[in-house]
Amino acid sequence: MIFLSGHGVSTTYAVKIYKQYGDSAIATVTTNPYQLAIDIFGIGFLTADKIAVNVGVSPWSKFRYRAGYMEKEVTIDFDGRDVVYDYADLNEITLAWATSIHKSQGSEYPVVILPL
């Protein structure tokens, strides 16, 4: 956790990384941080790339270009309109059929869109 925090990894991601890899977390991050984008939900290529830069992985690494052509996508049908999301962004999607504006007053959501 200290190693990851010292290299610009947020506490949330550090916990996820440690839970996934345990004692081999440092070895995985320093050898191939792009593996994080494959193994850990919520970490995509861009986040893995930032971590790679912080731990000193070469921008010409074979792991980087392999990971760059992979990110996984999902298409969600919003009332007949297909919207494509990156796999790493799925944790940002919330199903809310009958959410009131009152619920957002507690800062549960970063943005509230209210159609009138």
Secondary structure, 3 states (H helix, E strand, C coil): CHHHHHCCCCHHHHHHHHHHHHHHHHHHHHHCCCHHHHHCCCCCHHHHHHHHHHHCCCCCCHHHHHHHCCCCEEEEEECCEEEEEEHHHHHHCCCCCCCCHHHHCCCCCCCCCCCC
